[in-house]
Amino acid sequence: MPLGYGVDDTGRLFVVASKAGAPEHPSWFHNLRANPAVTVELGDSSYEATAVVTAGDERDRLFRTVSDGTSAYEQNTTRIFPVIVLEGVPAPTTPGHEDHR
């Protein structure tokens, strides 16, 4: 499943389960919660990683790095978008990503 991603100030890669603002979380998010061992393809490389669902202040801090709270996706729903850190994936060093460090 192709996804956009962000990189936090410590170099951790994360994704947001927005599903374009749909009222329910995407299926892949439920799969991650059931089995957090994932394979992440980034460019030409592949990494074994652990998906960690963030919560509270950490979730809010990461989400603010990719959204100011006014996106159309957020306006479409009352759902809080989960933010998932992909532990074990190095931050990319090439252009074409959302690096918010």
VEXMAR-119819 format. One line per field, with one value per atom (N, C-alpha, C, O): residue number from 1; residue in one letter; atom name; z, y, x. Coordinates in nm, 4 decimals. Example, Ala and Ser with C-alpha at 12.3 -4.5 7.8 and 13.67 -1.06 7.14 Angstrom:
BEGIN
num 1	1	1	1	2	2	2	2
residuo a	a	a	a	s	s	s	s
atomo N	CA	C	O	N	CA	C	O
pz 0.7800	0.7800	0.7800	0.8465	0.7080	0.7140	0.7870	0.8039
py -0.5690	-0.4500	-0.3300	-0.3319	-0.2250	-0.1060	0.0030	0.1138
px 1.3190	1.2300	1.3200	1.4236	1.2850	1.3670	1.2900	1.3409
This chain:
BEGIN
num 1	1	1	1	2	2	2	2	3	3	3	3	4	4	4	4	5	5	5	5	6	6	6	6	7	7	7	7	8	8	8	8	9	9	9	9	10	10	10	10	11	11	11	11	12	12	12	12	13	13	13	13	14	14	14	14	15	15	15	15	16	16	16	16	17	17	17	17	18	18	18	18	19	19	19	19	20	20	20	20	21	21	21	21	22	22	22	22	23	23	23	23	24	24	24	24	25	25	25	25	26	26	26	26	27	27	27	27	28	28	28	28	29	29	29	29	30	30	30	30	31	31	31	31	32	32	32	32	33	33	33	33	34	34	34	34	35	35	35	35	36	36	36	36	37	37	37	37	38	38	38	38	39	39	39	39	40	40	40	40	41	41	41	41	42	42	42	42	43	43	43	43	44	44	44	44	45	45	45	45	46	46	46	46	47	47	47	47	48	48	48	48	49	49	49	49	50	50	50	50	51	51	51	51	52	52	52	52	53	53	53	53	54	54	54	54	55	55	55	55	56	56	56	56	57	57	57	57	58	58	58	58	59	59	59	59	60	60	60	60	61	61	61	61	62	62	62	62	63	63	63	63	64	64	64	64	65	65	65	65	66	66	66	66	67	67	67	67	68	68	68	68	69	69	69	69	70	70	70	70	71	71	71	71	72	72	72	72	73	73	73	73	74	74	74	74	75	75	75	75	76	76	76	76	77	77	77	77	78	78	78	78	79	79	79	79	80	80	80	80	81	81	81	81	82	82	82	82	83	83	83	83	84	84	84	84	85	85	85	85	86	86	86	86	87	87	87	87	88	88	88	88	89	89	89	89	90	90	90	90	91	91	91	91	92	92	92	92	93	93	93	93	94	94	94	94	95	95	95	95	96	96	96	96	97	97	97	97	98	98	98	98	99	99	99	99	100	100	100	100	101	101	101	101
residuo m	m	m	m	p	p	p	p	l	l	l	l	g	g	g	g	y	y	y	y	g	g	g	g	v	v	v	v	d	d	d	d	d	d	d	d	t	t	t	t	g	g	g	g	r	r	r	r	l	l	l	l	f	f	f	f	v	v	v	v	v	v	v	v	a	a	a	a	s	s	s	s	k	k	k	k	a	a	a	a	g	g	g	g	a	a	a	a	p	p	p	p	e	e	e	e	h	h	h	h	p	p	p	p	s	s	s	s	w	w	w	w	f	f	f	f	h	h	h	h	n	n	n	n	l	l	l	l	r	r	r	r	a	a	a	a	n	n	n	n	p	p	p	p	a	a	a	a	v	v	v	v	t	t	t	t	v	v	v	v	e	e	e	e	l	l	l	l	g	g	g	g	d	d	d	d	s	s	s	s	s	s	s	s	y	y	y	y	e	e	e	e	a	a	a	a	t	t	t	t	a	a	a	a	v	v	v	v	v	v	v	v	t	t	t	t	a	a	a	a	g	g	g	g	d	d	d	d	e	e	e	e	r	r	r	r	d	d	d	d	r	r	r	r	l	l	l	l	f	f	f	f	r	r	r	r	t	t	t	t	v	v	v	v	s	s	s	s	d	d	d	d	g	g	g	g	t	t	t	t	s	s	s	s	a	a	a	a	y	y	y	y	e	e	e	e	q	q	q	q	n	n	n	n	t	t	t	t	t	t	t	t	r	r	r	r	i	i	i	i	f	f	f	f	p	p	p	p	v	v	v	v	i	i	i	i	v	v	v	v	l	l	l	l	e	e	e	e	g	g	g	g	v	v	v	v	p	p	p	p	a	a	a	a	p	p	p	p	t	t	t	t	t	t	t	t	p	p	p	p	g	g	g	g	h	h	h	h	e	e	e	e	d	d	d	d	h	h	h	h	r	r	r	r
atomo N	CA	C	O	N	CA	C	O	N	CA	C	O	N	CA	C	O	N	CA	C	O	N	CA	C	O	N	CA	C	O	N	CA	C	O	N	CA	C	O	N	CA	C	O	N	CA	C	O	N	CA	C	O	N	CA	C	O	N	CA	C	O	N	CA	C	O	N	CA	C	O	N	CA	C	O	N	CA	C	O	N	CA	C	O	N	CA	C	O	N	CA	C	O	N	CA	C	O	N	CA	C	O	N	CA	C	O	N	CA	C	O	N	CA	C	O	N	CA	C	O	N	CA	C	O	N	CA	C	O	N	CA	C	O	N	CA	C	O	N	CA	C	O	N	CA	C	O	N	CA	C	O	N	CA	C	O	N	CA	C	O	N	CA	C	O	N	CA	C	O	N	CA	C	O	N	CA	C	O	N	CA	C	O	N	CA	C	O	N	CA	C	O	N	CA	C	O	N	CA	C	O	N	CA	C	O	N	CA	C	O	N	CA	C	O	N	CA	C	O	N	CA	C	O	N	CA	C	O	N	CA	C	O	N	CA	C	O	N	CA	C	O	N	CA	C	O	N	CA	C	O	N	CA	C	O	N	CA	C	O	N	CA	C	O	N	CA	C	O	N	CA	C	O	N	CA	C	O	N	CA	C	O	N	CA	C	O	N	CA	C	O	N	CA	C	O	N	CA	C	O	N	CA	C	O	N	CA	C	O	N	CA	C	O	N	CA	C	O	N	CA	C	O	N	CA	C	O	N	CA	C	O	N	CA	C	O	N	CA	C	O	N	CA	C	O	N	CA	C	O	N	CA	C	O	N	CA	C	O	N	CA	C	O	N	CA	C	O	N	CA	C	O	N	CA	C	O	N	CA	C	O	N	CA	C	O	N	CA	C	O	N	CA	C	O	N	CA	C	O	N	CA	C	O	N	CA	C	O	N	CA	C	O	N	CA	C	O	N	CA	C	O	N	CA	C	O	N	CA	C	O	N	CA	C	O	N	CA	C	O	N	CA	C	O	N	CA	C	O	N	CA	C	O
pz 0.0000	0.0000	0.0000	0.0999	-0.1058	-0.1083	-0.0109	-0.0092	0.0684	0.1648	0.1644	0.1369	0.1951	0.2242	0.3661	0.4432	0.4000	0.5337	0.5786	0.4994	0.7067	0.7653	0.8385	0.8671	0.8682	0.9458	1.0599	1.0371	1.1834	1.2964	1.3223	1.2498	1.4245	1.4532	1.5031	1.5172	1.5298	1.5696	1.4583	1.4785	1.3405	1.2269	1.2181	1.1372	1.2996	1.2922	1.1795	1.1641	1.1023	0.9948	1.0519	1.1351	1.0078	1.0543	0.9427	0.8468	0.9576	0.8634	0.9415	1.0623	0.8695	0.9295	0.8631	0.7404	0.9429	0.8917	0.8687	0.9437	0.7652	0.7419	0.6604	0.6839	0.5661	0.4743	0.4141	0.4041	0.3748	0.3089	0.3898	0.3336	0.5218	0.6063	0.6171	0.6626	0.5757	0.5883	0.7358	0.8230	0.7642	0.9039	0.9806	1.1036	0.9081	0.9750	0.9380	0.8343	1.0261	0.9992	0.8785	0.8505	0.8072	0.6939	0.7409	0.8531	0.6554	0.6893	0.7281	0.8192	0.6595	0.6897	0.8337	0.8942	0.8890	1.0278	1.1229	1.2169	1.0989	1.1831	1.1712	1.2694	1.0500	1.0298	1.1092	1.1673	1.1117	1.1886	1.3382	1.4070	1.3867	1.5291	1.5624	1.6706	1.4714	1.4945	1.4811	1.5523	1.3901	1.3670	1.3324	1.2162	1.4315	1.4071	1.3336	1.3030	1.3046	1.2262	1.0798	1.0220	1.0199	0.8831	0.7983	0.8501	0.6685	0.5728	0.5043	0.4500	0.5073	0.4494	0.3288	0.3388	0.2151	0.0950	0.0803	0.0779	0.0708	0.0601	-0.0490	-0.0323	-0.1606	-0.2757	-0.3243	-0.3446	-0.3428	-0.3879	-0.2729	-0.2963	-0.1501	-0.0329	0.0378	0.0247	0.1132	0.1906	0.3332	0.3530	0.4323	0.5725	0.6540	0.6357	0.7434	0.8423	0.9539	1.0009	0.9968	1.0955	1.1907	1.1699	1.2947	1.3894	1.3868	1.4037	1.3654	1.3630	1.5056	1.5731	1.5508	1.6869	1.6777	1.6283	1.7256	1.7248	1.8388	1.9547	1.8057	1.9062	1.9735	1.9248	2.0857	2.1597	2.2300	2.2463	2.2711	2.3543	2.2922	2.1735	2.3750	2.3311	2.2148	2.1254	2.2157	2.1063	1.9744	1.8729	1.9763	1.8550	1.8064	1.6881	1.8969	1.8599	1.8026	1.7043	1.8635	1.8164	1.6751	1.5887	1.6513	1.5184	1.4151	1.3050	1.4509	1.3564	1.3179	1.2018	1.4131	1.3842	1.2861	1.2215	1.2738	1.1785	1.0344	0.9423	1.0128	0.8764	0.8495	0.7360	0.9522	0.9319	1.0292	1.1452	0.9789	1.0672	1.1218	1.1874	1.0944	1.1468	1.0586	1.0964	0.9414	0.8555	0.7230	0.6329	0.7091	0.5813	0.5545	0.6463	0.4269	0.3881	0.4512	0.4900	0.4615	0.5246	0.6662	0.7058	0.7416	0.8806	0.8899	0.9856	0.7921	0.7917	0.7576	0.7864	0.6958	0.6548	0.7676	0.7502	0.8829	0.9860	1.1254	1.1416	1.2244	1.3640	1.4193	1.5345	1.3373	1.3771	1.3994	1.3252	1.5010	1.5247	1.4402	1.4532	1.3546	1.2676	1.3471	1.4099	1.3453	1.4119	1.3431	1.2212	1.4240	1.3738	1.4157	1.5334	1.3192	1.3427	1.3101	1.1983	1.4089	1.3880	1.3354	1.3847	1.2355	1.1767	1.2277	1.1659	1.3418	1.4041	1.3225	1.2878	1.2922	1.2158	1.0729	0.9971	1.0353	0.9009	0.9114	0.9789	0.8460	0.8533	0.7759	0.6759	0.8222	0.7512	0.6136	0.6011	0.5108	0.3761	0.3617	0.4331	0.2689	0.2436	0.1045	0.0587	0.0371	-0.0971	-0.0988	-0.0103	-0.1968	-0.2056	-0.2344	-0.2739	-0.2139	-0.2473	-0.1278	-0.1429	-0.0102	0.1094	0.1965	0.1710	0.2983	0.3916	0.5135	0.6126	0.5074	0.6193	0.6999	0.6514	0.8242	0.9063	1.0218	1.1287	1.0004	1.1065	1.1089	1.1919
py -0.1167	0.0000	0.1236	0.1482	0.2011	0.3231	0.4277	0.4562	0.4831	0.5861	0.6981	0.6768	0.8176	0.9269	0.9076	0.8307	0.9757	0.9597	1.0895	1.1803	1.0950	1.2063	1.1533	1.0340	1.2428	1.2098	1.3099	1.4308	1.2595	1.3526	1.4067	1.3741	1.4884	1.5551	1.4609	1.5017	1.3357	1.2377	1.1371	1.0428	1.1568	1.0688	0.9495	0.8596	0.9465	0.8345	0.8581	0.9676	0.7541	0.7588	0.7273	0.6376	0.8006	0.7721	0.7932	0.8664	0.7270	0.7397	0.7768	0.7551	0.8331	0.8735	0.7934	0.7865	0.7335	0.6533	0.7431	0.7372	0.8257	0.9236	0.8684	0.9067	0.7804	0.7254	0.8372	0.8254	0.9444	1.0585	1.1161	1.1749	1.0990	1.1555	1.0701	1.1178	0.9438	0.8525	0.8352	0.8579	0.7955	0.7840	0.6683	0.6658	0.5730	0.4605	0.4551	0.5064	0.3914	0.3754	0.2835	0.1985	0.3003	0.2116	0.0686	0.0467	-0.0262	-0.1678	-0.1958	-0.2746	-0.1317	-0.1602	-0.1228	-0.1851	-0.0221	0.0165	-0.0954	-0.1275	-0.1543	-0.2662	-0.3845	-0.4539	-0.4070	-0.5146	-0.4881	-0.5803	-0.3627	-0.3277	-0.3515	-0.3988	-0.3189	-0.3397	-0.4885	-0.5280	-0.5706	-0.7149	-0.7774	-0.8724	-0.7242	-0.7769	-0.6609	-0.6212	-0.6063	-0.4880	-0.5148	-0.4201	-0.6394	-0.6691	-0.6421	-0.7061	-0.5463	-0.5043	-0.5013	-0.4965	-0.5042	-0.4809	-0.3487	-0.3296	-0.2583	-0.1257	-0.1136	-0.1348	-0.0793	-0.0529	0.0976	0.1704	0.1427	0.2848	0.3018	0.2640	0.3589	0.3658	0.2245	0.1447	0.1946	0.0620	-0.0323	-0.1459	0.0121	-0.0679	-0.1210	-0.0671	-0.2283	-0.2911	-0.3110	-0.3522	-0.2820	-0.2888	-0.3651	-0.3477	-0.4491	-0.5113	-0.4100	-0.3534	-0.3863	-0.2819	-0.3248	-0.4257	-0.2465	-0.2644	-0.1388	-0.0278	-0.1573	-0.0456	-0.0171	-0.1044	0.1058	0.1457	0.2580	0.3669	0.2300	0.3300	0.4281	0.3881	0.5546	0.6565	0.7011	0.6739	0.7698	0.8176	0.9480	0.9833	1.0188	1.1376	1.2446	1.2750	1.3021	1.4124	1.3744	1.4556	1.2501	1.2089	1.2063	1.2564	1.1479	1.1443	1.2864	1.3161	1.3731	1.5102	1.5847	1.6575	1.5669	1.6344	1.5892	1.6719	1.4585	1.4072	1.4543	1.4957	1.4479	1.4882	1.6353	1.6711	1.7195	1.8625	1.8895	1.9942	1.7969	1.8187	1.7998	1.8457	1.7328	1.7099	1.7760	1.7743	1.8344	1.8979	2.0138	2.0083	2.1175	2.2296	2.2197	2.3121	2.1070	2.0851	2.1357	2.1280	2.1876	2.2445	2.1701	2.2202	2.0527	1.9810	1.9352	1.9175	1.9168	1.8670	1.7312	1.7016	1.6479	1.5168	1.5333	1.4641	1.6233	1.6435	1.7040	1.6781	1.7834	1.8454	1.7442	1.7674	1.6311	1.5281	1.4367	1.3609	1.4409	1.3406	1.3971	1.4983	1.3298	1.3619	1.2636	1.2748	1.1683	1.0654	1.1263	1.2152	1.0789	1.1171	1.0244	0.9022	1.0813	0.9998	0.9393	1.0123	0.8069	0.7444	0.7805	0.7966	0.7924	0.8163	0.6971	0.6612	0.6362	0.5124	0.5340	0.5718	0.5096	0.5160	0.3803	0.2763	0.3819	0.2592	0.2402	0.2852	0.1728	0.1534	0.0556	-0.0530	0.0953	0.0108	0.0574	-0.0033	0.1659	0.2217	0.3486	0.4434	0.3517	0.4725	0.5872	0.5652	0.7083	0.8256	0.8322	0.8108	0.8616	0.8694	0.9893	1.0888	0.9772	1.0859	1.1439	1.2244	1.1030	1.1524	1.2420	1.2307	1.3315	1.4177	1.3370	1.2206	1.4010	1.3367	1.2838	1.2023	1.3278	1.2847	1.4053	1.5158	1.3821	1.4882	1.4806	1.4162	1.5443	1.5456	1.6724	1.7828	1.6566	1.7717	1.7929	1.8391	1.7592	1.7811	1.9225	1.9600
px 0.0847	0.0000	0.0896	0.1573	0.0931	0.1744	0.1196	-0.0001	0.2078	0.1692	0.2706	0.3887	0.2237	0.3149	0.3659	0.3084	0.4713	0.5276	0.5917	0.6166	0.6171	0.6895	0.8113	0.8211	0.9033	1.0221	1.0286	1.0261	1.0370	1.0388	1.1789	1.2730	1.1925	1.3195	1.4283	1.5436	1.3931	1.4940	1.5232	1.5996	1.4624	1.4877	1.3942	1.4172	1.2891	1.1941	1.0937	1.0396	1.0706	0.9728	0.8351	0.8218	0.7318	0.5963	0.4952	0.5198	0.3804	0.2699	0.1442	0.1352	0.0479	-0.0788	-0.1906	-0.1977	-0.2768	-0.3881	-0.5097	-0.6072	-0.5032	-0.6099	-0.7263	-0.8409	-0.6995	-0.8001	-0.8855	-1.0076	-0.8195	-0.8839	-0.9996	-1.0919	-0.9943	-1.0985	-1.2235	-1.3274	-1.2146	-1.3302	-1.3664	-1.2825	-1.4893	-1.5314	-1.4652	-1.4685	-1.4054	-1.3408	-1.1926	-1.1505	-1.1147	-0.9717	-0.9514	-1.0358	-0.8398	-0.8113	-0.7843	-0.7388	-0.8123	-0.7915	-0.6478	-0.6224	-0.5522	-0.4120	-0.3772	-0.2899	-0.4444	-0.4186	-0.4602	-0.3874	-0.5762	-0.6216	-0.5252	-0.4988	-0.4729	-0.3757	-0.2477	-0.1905	-0.2026	-0.0820	-0.1019	-0.0114	-0.2193	-0.2463	-0.2477	-0.2042	-0.2969	-0.3005	-0.1618	-0.1292	-0.0805	0.0539	0.1467	0.1549	0.2166	0.2993	0.4306	0.5030	0.4632	0.5840	0.5515	0.4635	0.6235	0.5937	0.7203	0.8319	0.7005	0.8076	0.7769	0.6681	0.8728	0.8550	0.9465	1.0673	0.8881	0.9661	0.9796	0.8804	1.1027	1.1315	1.2355	1.3514	1.1931	1.2826	1.3115	1.2200	1.4391	1.4789	1.5106	1.5518	1.4924	1.5291	1.4057	1.2958	1.4267	1.3201	1.3716	1.4859	1.2874	1.3269	1.2235	1.1030	1.2717	1.1844	1.1680	1.2666	1.0455	1.0204	0.9103	0.8429	0.8942	0.7850	0.7001	0.7507	0.5697	0.4760	0.4308	0.3763	0.4539	0.4179	0.3145	0.3438	0.1938	0.0880	0.1149	0.1261	0.1251	0.1538	0.0240	-0.0857	0.0390	-0.0777	-0.0438	0.0730	-0.1481	-0.1315	-0.0448	-0.0563	0.0434	0.1285	0.2193	0.2433	0.2704	0.3586	0.2818	0.3301	0.1627	0.0799	0.0528	0.0691	0.0119	-0.0220	0.0985	0.0853	0.2152	0.3365	0.3718	0.4007	0.3694	0.4014	0.2993	0.3359	0.1726	0.0692	0.0827	0.0625	0.1163	0.1329	0.2465	0.2479	0.3421	0.4509	0.4049	0.4725	0.2905	0.2419	0.1073	0.0597	0.0450	-0.0850	-0.1049	-0.0638	-0.1684	-0.2007	-0.3427	-0.3909	-0.4101	-0.5442	-0.6558	-0.7727	-0.6224	-0.7260	-0.7423	-0.8096	-0.6829	-0.6924	-0.8360	-0.9161	-0.8653	-0.9977	-1.0242	-1.1372	-0.9199	-0.9375	-0.9906	-1.0844	-0.9322	-0.9736	-1.1130	-1.1859	-1.1498	-1.2824	-1.3917	-1.5092	-1.3531	-1.4499	-1.4941	-1.5896	-1.4281	-1.4555	-1.4294	-1.3613	-1.4848	-1.4543	-1.3512	-1.3095	-1.3109	-1.2153	-1.0776	-1.0359	-1.0073	-0.8680	-0.7808	-0.7896	-0.6976	-0.6131	-0.4981	-0.4213	-0.4853	-0.3719	-0.2394	-0.2331	-0.1353	0.0002	0.0846	0.0887	0.1515	0.2255	0.3724	0.4073	0.4587	0.6031	0.6485	0.6050	0.7355	0.7895	0.9324	1.0289	0.9431	1.0747	1.1572	1.1109	1.2799	1.3697	1.3890	1.4647	1.3204	1.3362	1.4195	1.3793	1.5344	1.6175	1.5541	1.4858	1.5768	1.5272	1.5925	1.7130	1.5141	1.5712	1.6641	1.6520	1.7553	1.8500	1.8309	1.9120	1.7234	1.6970	1.5755	1.4906	1.5636	1.4464	1.3202	1.3269	1.2051	1.0789	1.0044	0.9134	1.0403	0.9689	0.9395	0.9873	0.8612	0.8237	0.9150	0.8806	1.0283	1.1217	1.0977	1.1223	1.0492	1.0117	1.1075	1.0676	1.2347	1.3329	1.3768	1.4596
